[in-house]
Amino acid sequence: MQPLTNYPTLVVEKGTVLMLKMHNEEFEKDSKVFEDRLYLHFKKFFDLNVSFFRQLSDVIDEKMNAIGPKSDFEWAITFLFYRSYKLYWTILILCEKGFASEAGILLRSLMEQAINMEWIAKEDSDERSKLFLEYFHVARKKLYDKYEKHGVFHQLTDAQKQWMKSRDEIEARYNQVKNNYPEERFWAPKSIGCRAHTTGAGYDFDFYYWYLSFLTHSNVACQFEYLRPQEPTDAFIVGPNYSSVDVVLHLSYKYLLVASNRWNVVFKLGLDKLLLDLLSKLEDISVIRQEPESNSQE
């Protein structure tokens, strides 16, 4: 076999591995112009979210090492909150670059994290937290079976192997909890829709979550985000654009705020005034949704 003479190589300089640039300088210059215009067009949404992100990041830096989960409930809330924060961070990066439709896929997940936090905290918190956490043993058993079936154990990192341990241990823990999960694909006994409606997120679930699911599952209905009807042929959108930036930034802010409030309440962090101020700022740029008119005759 002949060597690939044009194959890109990593450049090592003074012990630092430098990644190859994805684009040339002209492309990056054009991208920067687009991003500046995008920011100006959605300035109030970007400014609001960046301010929230910076303030919350400061709080996390201050509180992360000062508090630690002491129960299943606190551990579940901690895990879901920090995952929500990281999802939100990623969403902001994508929106800044003009990929809000793709960020919508992560927004769907962020909504789930916040809904799960509220559902777990609503009632029977200890039991629901335990159900959430012990699902790990079901998922790990399924994952182990797949690793074994496809012979990929040699590809795992040392950290991943630590989670696998031994088949006997995995089987034993799985057998201890499996009866709590009659439908092993899901950790909760109620659907995400039921959880949303019982935690006050019914409208967002019925519309936004439903629509974002089209993006997530590559349903043809997502063509609204990727295709513009034109003559004589349709135009496909394959790069950054203005689509959905305001909606995604608005809802991302809202659901990270929900998650932050629950984290604050559970750990008694004293962030009530800050969170109320952040909520007020969100309301300032929100559109009042009109309730549908009743069809009944008076």
VOPAGU-2260 file (C-alpha; in pm, 1 decimal, decimal comma):
REM VOPAGU-2260
SITE   aa  ch    i         X         Y         Z
SITE  MET   A    0       0,0       0,0       0,0
SITE  GLN   A    1     128,7     343,6     -94,1
SITE  PRO   A    2     152,8     603,8     185,3
SITE  LEU   A    3    -103,5     883,4     188,6
SITE  THR   A    4     134,6    1162,8      98,9
SITE  ASN   A    5    -128,5    1436,1     137,2
SITE  TYR   A    6    -269,6    1306,1     463,7
SITE  PRO   A    7    -293,3    1592,6     718,3
SITE  THR   A    8     -57,9    1566,6    1014,0
SITE  LEU   A    9     -55,6    1725,8    1356,1
SITE  VAL   A   10     202,4    1996,7    1409,0
SITE  VAL   A   11     393,8    1967,3    1735,0
SITE  GLU   A   12     562,5    2280,0    1861,5
SITE  LYS   A   13     727,4    2310,3    2202,6
SITE  GLY   A   14     536,9    2013,7    2335,0
SITE  THR   A   15     196,0    2148,8    2233,4
SITE  VAL   A   16     -23,6    1961,2    1987,6
SITE  LEU   A   17    -189,7    2207,2    1751,9
SITE  MET   A   18    -510,8    2107,1    1578,1
SITE  LEU   A   19    -545,5    2171,4    1209,5
SITE  LYS   A   20    -778,5    2454,3    1119,9
SITE  MET   A   21   -1109,7    2346,0     977,0
SITE  HIS   A   22   -1146,9    2655,0     757,0
SITE  ASN   A   23    -921,2    2899,5     581,4
SITE  GLU   A   24    -879,8    3261,1     690,7
SITE  GLU   A   25   -1124,6    3399,5     434,5
SITE  PHE   A   26   -1398,3    3166,2     553,7
SITE  GLU   A   27   -1333,1    3256,7     915,8
SITE  LYS   A   28   -1342,0    3626,9     831,5
SITE  ASP   A   29   -1680,7    3587,9     659,9
SITE  SER   A   30   -1806,5    3386,1     955,2
SITE  LYS   A   31   -1705,6    3660,6    1196,6
SITE  VAL   A   32   -1898,2    3917,4     989,3
SITE  PHE   A   33   -2204,3    3692,7     998,0
SITE  GLU   A   34   -2176,4    3638,1    1372,9
SITE  ASP   A   35   -2153,5    4014,6    1434,5
SITE  ARG   A   36   -2469,4    4072,2    1229,8
SITE  LEU   A   37   -2644,3    3784,2    1403,4
SITE  TYR   A   38   -2560,1    3931,1    1741,9
SITE  LEU   A   39   -2693,9    4275,7    1648,4
SITE  HIS   A   40   -3016,1    4123,7    1513,5
SITE  PHE   A   41   -3081,5    3928,5    1835,8
SITE  LYS   A   42   -2890,5    4155,9    2072,8
SITE  LYS   A   43   -3144,1    4155,7    2356,9
SITE  PHE   A   44   -3159,1    3775,1    2359,6
SITE  PHE   A   45   -2782,6    3728,0    2347,6
SITE  ASP   A   46   -2713,6    3993,6    2611,0
SITE  LEU   A   47   -2973,3    3846,6    2844,8
SITE  ASN   A   48   -2836,5    3493,2    2814,6
SITE  VAL   A   49   -2471,0    3589,5    2842,1
SITE  SER   A   50   -2546,3    3791,8    3155,9
SITE  PHE   A   51   -2732,5    3494,4    3306,5
SITE  PHE   A   52   -2455,2    3253,3    3214,5
SITE  ARG   A   53   -2184,0    3470,7    3370,4
SITE  GLN   A   54   -2376,3    3524,9    3693,1
SITE  LEU   A   55   -2462,5    3157,8    3727,2
SITE  SER   A   56   -2104,1    3054,4    3650,2
SITE  ASP   A   57   -1982,2    3278,5    3931,7
SITE  VAL   A   58   -2232,5    3117,1    4169,8
SITE  ILE   A   59   -2123,5    2766,9    4068,2
SITE  ASP   A   60   -1756,4    2854,7    4117,5
SITE  GLU   A   61   -1841,4    2978,8    4465,0
SITE  LYS   A   62   -2079,8    2701,8    4571,7
SITE  MET   A   63   -1958,0    2386,0    4397,1
SITE  ASN   A   64   -1699,9    2285,7    4656,6
SITE  ALA   A   65   -1895,0    2428,1    4948,9
SITE  ILE   A   66   -2194,2    2195,7    4912,8
SITE  GLY   A   67   -2212,5    1824,1    4858,5
SITE  PRO   A   68   -2509,3    1591,4    4810,2
SITE  LYS   A   69   -2589,4    1395,2    5125,6
SITE  SER   A   70   -2888,3    1194,3    5000,8
SITE  ASP   A   71   -3020,5    1031,3    4685,2
SITE  PHE   A   72   -3250,0    1329,2    4637,3
SITE  GLU   A   73   -2968,4    1583,1    4662,9
SITE  TRP   A   74   -2745,6    1373,2    4438,0
SITE  ALA   A   75   -3014,1    1349,2    4166,9
SITE  ILE   A   76   -3078,9    1724,4    4180,4
SITE  THR   A   77   -2706,5    1798,6    4165,8
SITE  PHE   A   78   -2648,7    1573,1    3865,8
SITE  LEU   A   79   -2947,5    1708,9    3673,1
SITE  PHE   A   80   -2857,4    2071,3    3749,0
SITE  TYR   A   81   -2493,7    2047,7    3641,1
SITE  ARG   A   82   -2594,3    1862,4    3326,7
SITE  SER   A   83   -2849,1    2137,2    3254,1
SITE  TYR   A   84   -2579,3    2401,6    3297,7
SITE  LYS   A   85   -2346,4    2225,6    3053,4
SITE  LEU   A   86   -2624,6    2179,3    2797,4
SITE  TYR   A   87   -2709,9    2549,3    2826,0
SITE  TRP   A   88   -2344,9    2644,9    2774,5
SITE  THR   A   89   -2330,4    2436,2    2456,2
SITE  ILE   A   90   -2658,6    2584,2    2330,3
SITE  LEU   A   91   -2520,2    2937,1    2366,2
SITE  ILE   A   92   -2211,2    2846,3    2164,7
SITE  LEU   A   93   -2419,3    2699,7    1881,4
SITE  CYS   A   94   -2659,7    2995,0    1875,2
SITE  GLU   A   95   -2369,5    3238,8    1865,3
SITE  LYS   A   96   -2245,3    3060,9    1552,0
SITE  GLY   A   97   -2586,7    3058,9    1381,8
SITE  PHE   A   98   -2676,9    2696,9    1448,7
SITE  ALA   A   99   -2985,3    2749,2    1664,8
SITE  SER   A  100   -3182,6    2472,8    1491,4
SITE  GLU   A  101   -2914,6    2223,3    1591,7
SITE  ALA   A  102   -2907,7    2376,9    1939,6
SITE  GLY   A  103   -3279,8    2296,6    1952,3
SITE  ILE   A  104   -3186,0    1929,2    1978,6
SITE  LEU   A  105   -2997,4    2009,3    2299,6
SITE  LEU   A  106   -3278,1    2238,8    2415,4
SITE  ARG   A  107   -3512,9    1939,7    2409,8
SITE  SER   A  108   -3272,7    1760,0    2642,8
SITE  LEU   A  109   -3240,0    2067,8    2866,4
SITE  MET   A  110   -3618,8    2080,5    2898,7
SITE  GLU   A  111   -3616,8    1715,1    3004,3
SITE  GLN   A  112   -3356,4    1779,2    3274,8
SITE  ALA   A  113   -3561,1    2063,3    3425,7
SITE  ILE   A  114   -3887,7    1867,8    3403,9
SITE  ASN   A  115   -3723,9    1568,5    3572,8
SITE  MET   A  116   -3591,8    1789,5    3852,7
SITE  GLU   A  117   -3938,9    1929,8    3914,9
SITE  TRP   A  118   -4107,6    1589,5    3894,1
SITE  ILE   A  119   -3862,6    1431,2    4138,9
SITE  ALA   A  120   -3903,1    1722,5    4382,0
SITE  LYS   A  121   -4282,2    1739,6    4355,7
SITE  GLU   A  122   -4366,4    1439,8    4577,7
SITE  ASP   A  123   -4220,8    1108,7    4695,5
SITE  SER   A  124   -3879,5    1264,4    4634,1
SITE  ASP   A  125   -3678,0     991,7    4804,7
SITE  GLU   A  126   -3847,1     713,6    4609,0
SITE  ARG   A  127   -3830,1     899,7    4278,0
SITE  SER   A  128   -3464,8     989,2    4330,8
SITE  LYS   A  129   -3379,7     628,7    4406,5
SITE  LEU   A  130   -3564,8     518,6    4094,0
SITE  PHE   A  131   -3371,0     774,9    3890,4
SITE  LEU   A  132   -3030,8     675,8    4028,2
SITE  GLU   A  133   -3070,4     298,7    4035,6
SITE  TYR   A  134   -3165,2     291,8    3670,2
SITE  PHE   A  135   -2789,3     310,3    3620,8
SITE  HIS   A  136   -2770,4     -63,3    3695,7
SITE  VAL   A  137   -3022,6    -141,5    3422,4
SITE  ALA   A  138   -2844,5      76,9    3167,7
SITE  ARG   A  139   -2501,7     -60,1    3264,5
SITE  LYS   A  140   -2621,8    -420,0    3221,7
SITE  LYS   A  141   -2755,9    -339,4    2873,3
SITE  LEU   A  142   -2434,4    -159,2    2784,2
SITE  TYR   A  143   -2217,5    -446,3    2908,5
SITE  ASP   A  144   -2418,7    -690,2    2696,1
SITE  LYS   A  145   -2361,0    -476,5    2388,6
SITE  TYR   A  146   -1988,6    -439,7    2456,7
SITE  GLU   A  147   -1967,3    -815,2    2489,8
SITE  LYS   A  148   -2181,0    -884,0    2182,5
SITE  HIS   A  149   -1975,9    -656,2    1957,9
SITE  GLY   A  150   -1636,7    -728,6    2114,5
SITE  VAL   A  151   -1537,3    -369,2    2185,5
SITE  PHE   A  152   -1401,9    -398,1    2540,6
SITE  HIS   A  153   -1049,5    -337,6    2413,9
SITE  GLN   A  154   -1159,7       7,4    2290,5
SITE  LEU   A  155   -1274,2     128,9    2632,7
SITE  THR   A  156   -1076,7     378,0    2835,2
SITE  ASP   A  157    -955,5     287,0    3183,2
SITE  ALA   A  158   -1223,9     515,4    3329,4
SITE  GLN   A  159   -1496,0     335,5    3132,7
SITE  LYS   A  160   -1365,3      -3,6    3241,7
SITE  GLN   A  161   -1393,2     102,7    3605,4
SITE  TRP   A  162   -1768,4     139,1    3559,3
SITE  MET   A  163   -1793,2    -208,4    3407,6
SITE  LYS   A  164   -1614,7    -399,0    3688,4
SITE  SER   A  165   -1719,3    -765,1    3650,3
SITE  ARG   A  166   -2015,8    -943,4    3493,6
SITE  ASP   A  167   -2105,0   -1102,4    3830,2
SITE  GLU   A  168   -2124,4    -763,8    4002,6
SITE  ILE   A  169   -2320,7    -608,9    3714,9
SITE  GLU   A  170   -2567,7    -898,7    3703,1
SITE  ALA   A  171   -2615,4    -894,1    4080,8
SITE  ARG   A  172   -2696,1    -522,0    4097,8
SITE  TYR   A  173   -2922,6    -548,9    3793,1
SITE  ASN   A  174   -3120,8    -834,9    3950,2
SITE  GLN   A  175   -3168,3    -629,4    4266,3
SITE  VAL   A  176   -3347,0    -345,6    4085,6
SITE  LYS   A  177   -3488,2    -484,2    3759,4
SITE  ASN   A  178   -3840,0    -536,3    3896,5
SITE  ASN   A  179   -3868,7    -161,4    3951,8
SITE  TYR   A  180   -3840,2    -104,8    3575,7
SITE  PRO   A  181   -4105,5    -308,2    3392,3
SITE  GLU   A  182   -4029,4    -104,2    3080,2
SITE  GLU   A  183   -3652,2    -116,3    3083,7
SITE  ARG   A  184   -3606,8     153,8    2821,2
SITE  PHE   A  185   -3725,5     419,0    3070,9
SITE  TRP   A  186   -3635,6     503,1    3427,2
SITE  ALA   A  187   -3963,9     673,6    3519,7
SITE  PRO   A  188   -4304,2     503,4    3543,8
SITE  LYS   A  189   -4468,3     800,3    3370,0
SITE  SER   A  190   -4389,6     941,1    3026,9
SITE  ILE   A  191   -4204,9    1269,7    2986,6
SITE  GLY   A  192   -4537,3    1416,9    2870,9
SITE  CYS   A  193   -4709,8    1320,9    3196,6
SITE  ARG   A  194   -4416,6    1453,2    3396,5
SITE  ALA   A  195   -4431,1    1781,0    3205,5
SITE  HIS   A  196   -4803,5    1831,5    3259,7
SITE  THR   A  197   -4782,3    1759,0    3632,2
SITE  THR   A  198   -4499,9    2009,9    3678,7
SITE  GLY   A  199   -4654,7    2305,3    3494,0
SITE  ALA   A  200   -4472,8    2259,1    3163,6
SITE  GLY   A  201   -4773,7    2129,2    2973,5
SITE  TYR   A  202   -4792,1    2402,7    2709,0
SITE  ASP   A  203   -4420,0    2396,6    2634,6
SITE  PHE   A  204   -4430,0    2020,3    2605,2
SITE  ASP   A  205   -4736,4    2016,3    2378,5
SITE  PHE   A  206   -4582,5    2262,4    2136,3
SITE  TYR   A  207   -4210,9    2327,6    2172,8
SITE  TYR   A  208   -4099,0    1981,8    2288,3
SITE  TRP   A  209   -4314,8    1829,6    2015,7
SITE  TYR   A  210   -4154,8    2049,2    1750,9
SITE  LEU   A  211   -3801,6    2001,6    1882,1
SITE  SER   A  212   -3855,6    1626,9    1860,7
SITE  PHE   A  213   -3877,6    1663,8    1482,5
SITE  LEU   A  214   -3526,9    1808,9    1486,5
SITE  THR   A  215   -3398,2    1541,5    1722,4
SITE  HIS   A  216   -3532,5    1243,6    1533,2
SITE  SER   A  217   -3471,5    1377,5    1179,6
SITE  ASN   A  218   -3840,5    1371,3    1101,4
SITE  VAL   A  219   -3916,6    1515,8     758,1
SITE  ALA   A  220   -4122,3    1784,8     932,2
SITE  CYS   A  221   -3794,1    1950,8    1033,1
SITE  GLN   A  222   -3758,7    2066,8     673,4
SITE  PHE   A  223   -3902,1    2397,8     797,6
SITE  GLU   A  224   -3555,8    2459,3     943,0
SITE  TYR   A  225   -3352,1    2331,3     648,9
SITE  LEU   A  226   -3545,5    2408,6     333,1
SITE  ARG   A  227   -3687,5    2723,6     178,8
SITE  PRO   A  228   -3940,1    2682,2    -103,6
SITE  GLN   A  229   -3815,1    2870,0    -411,7
SITE  GLU   A  230   -3862,1    2866,7    -784,5
SITE  PRO   A  231   -3756,7    2680,7    -987,1
SITE  THR   A  232   -3605,2    2452,4    -719,9
SITE  ASP   A  233   -3611,1    2441,7    -342,3
SITE  ALA   A  234   -3315,2    2592,6    -156,2
SITE  PHE   A  235   -3143,2    2382,2     107,7
SITE  ILE   A  236   -2990,2    2562,4     406,2
SITE  VAL   A  237   -2662,4    2391,4     487,0
SITE  GLY   A  238   -2485,2    2658,6     688,4
SITE  PRO   A  239   -2539,0    2907,8     972,0
SITE  ASN   A  240   -2852,6    3119,7     958,5
SITE  TYR   A  241   -3093,0    3329,8    1166,9
SITE  SER   A  242   -3357,1    3059,6    1211,4
SITE  SER   A  243   -3496,4    2994,7    1563,2
SITE  VAL   A  244   -3227,9    3193,4    1747,7
SITE  ASP   A  245   -3475,0    3395,1    1954,6
SITE  VAL   A  246   -3695,3    3096,4    2044,1
SITE  VAL   A  247   -3405,4    2871,0    2141,2
SITE  LEU   A  248   -3233,4    3138,8    2350,2
SITE  HIS   A  249   -3560,2    3231,3    2521,5
SITE  LEU   A  250   -3652,5    2873,8    2615,1
SITE  SER   A  251   -3297,9    2779,1    2712,3
SITE  TYR   A  252   -3287,9    3070,9    2954,9
SITE  LYS   A  253   -3627,7    2972,9    3092,9
SITE  TYR   A  254   -3545,0    2609,6    3159,3
SITE  LEU   A  255   -3202,0    2671,0    3304,4
SITE  LEU   A  256   -3374,1    2920,1    3532,6
SITE  VAL   A  257   -3619,1    2645,5    3638,7
SITE  ALA   A  258   -3328,1    2409,6    3706,4
SITE  SER   A  259   -3135,2    2680,8    3894,1
SITE  ASN   A  260   -3432,3    2758,9    4114,0
SITE  ARG   A  261   -3476,2    2394,2    4211,4
SITE  TRP   A  262   -3101,7    2366,3    4288,5
SITE  ASN   A  263   -3130,6    2681,0    4500,9
SITE  VAL   A  264   -3433,8    2553,2    4693,5
SITE  VAL   A  265   -3293,3    2207,9    4764,7
SITE  PHE   A  266   -2955,8    2333,1    4889,6
SITE  LYS   A  267   -3086,3    2657,9    5045,5
SITE  LEU   A  268   -2829,4    2867,1    4860,4
SITE  GLY   A  269   -2993,4    3204,1    4921,9
SITE  LEU   A  270   -3024,0    3290,7    4553,1
SITE  ASP   A  271   -3391,3    3391,8    4565,6
SITE  LYS   A  272   -3333,4    3760,4    4492,5
SITE  LEU   A  273   -3093,5    3688,3    4204,9
SITE  LEU   A  274   -3329,6    3436,0    4046,5
SITE  LEU   A  275   -3630,1    3667,9    4079,3
SITE  ASP   A  276   -3429,4    3940,9    3907,9
SITE  LEU   A  277   -3334,2    3699,3    3628,8
SITE  LEU   A  278   -3698,1    3597,6    3591,4
SITE  SER   A  279   -3804,7    3961,9    3570,0
SITE  LYS   A  280   -3553,8    4021,8    3290,0
SITE  LEU   A  281   -3691,0    3724,2    3099,6
SITE  GLU   A  282   -4046,4    3852,4    3138,0
SITE  ASP   A  283   -3940,6    4189,4    2998,8
SITE  ILE   A  284   -3866,3    4035,3    2658,3
SITE  SER   A  285   -4140,1    3770,7    2663,8
SITE  VAL   A  286   -4446,6    3780,5    2444,2
SITE  ILE   A  287   -4774,9    3742,5    2626,3
SITE  ARG   A  288   -4934,6    3424,3    2494,0
SITE  GLN   A  289   -5304,1    3461,5    2421,2
SITE  GLU   A  290   -5518,2    3179,7    2552,0
SITE  PRO   A  291   -5724,5    3009,3    2277,5
SITE  GLU   A  292   -6079,8    3133,2    2259,3
SITE  SER   A  293   -6346,0    2896,7    2378,5
SITE  ASN   A  294   -6581,5    2753,4    2117,8
SITE  SER   A  295   -6860,8    2706,9    2365,1
SITE  GLN   A  296   -7172,3    2921,3    2338,0
SITE  GLU   A  297   -7268,7    3129,6    2638,4
